[in-house]
């Protein structure tokens, strides 16, 4: 059974904080099934953006029981991330955005190559 977006986001923030990073929810989406985007601020002026991986990232033989993510942008300025998120919000206004500040650029997610 897949957990709700609200619960997943809450656990992600806690996981990042316990790991020594700072994390905050900067946009709240639909609590049951809102899309989730994660911005990782490397604290050097560049950011990474992670979005939920497409269904094709899951093995055909198993049902997805958790969320997988893929890196959408890497090492880009904040303006580019904000532009991308603005576009995503126009498509789906019920999305979550979590921002993590971490010098090691850890997303605290299960990431697959897209």
BELSULKA-V420622 format. One record per residue. RES is the residue in three letters. NEAR is the number of other C-alpha atoms within 8 Angstrom. Layout:
BEGIN
RES:NEAR + RES:NEAR
END
This chain:
BEGIN
UNK:3 + UNK:6 + UNK:7 + UNK:9 + UNK:13 + UNK:9 + UNK:9 + UNK:9 + UNK:12 + UNK:8 + UNK:8 + UNK:10 + UNK:12 + UNK:9 + UNK:9 + UNK:14 + UNK:10 + UNK:7 + UNK:6 + UNK:6 + UNK:10 + UNK:9 + UNK:12 + UNK:8 + UNK:11 + UNK:8 + UNK:8 + UNK:10 + UNK:10 + UNK:12 + UNK:10 + UNK:7 + UNK:7 + UNK:11 + UNK:12 + UNK:12 + UNK:12 + UNK:12 + UNK:13 + UNK:14 + UNK:15 + UNK:13 + UNK:9 + UNK:6 + UNK:8 + UNK:11 + UNK:16 + UNK:16 + UNK:13 + UNK:13 + UNK:11 + UNK:11 + UNK:12 + UNK:6 + UNK:5 + UNK:7 + UNK:9 + UNK:9 + UNK:7 + UNK:6 + UNK:4 + UNK:6 + UNK:7 + UNK:7 + UNK:6 + UNK:6 + UNK:8 + UNK:11 + UNK:12 + UNK:12 + UNK:12 + UNK:8 + UNK:10 + UNK:8 + UNK:7 + UNK:10 + UNK:9 + UNK:9 + UNK:6 + UNK:8 + UNK:14 + UNK:8 + UNK:8 + UNK:8 + UNK:8 + UNK:8 + UNK:8 + UNK:9 + UNK:10 + UNK:7 + UNK:6 + UNK:8 + UNK:8 + UNK:10 + UNK:14 + UNK:15 + UNK:12 + UNK:15 + UNK:12 + UNK:14 + UNK:12 + UNK:12 + UNK:9 + UNK:5 + UNK:10 + UNK:7 + UNK:9 + UNK:7 + UNK:7 + UNK:7 + UNK:8 + UNK:9 + UNK:5 + UNK:6
END
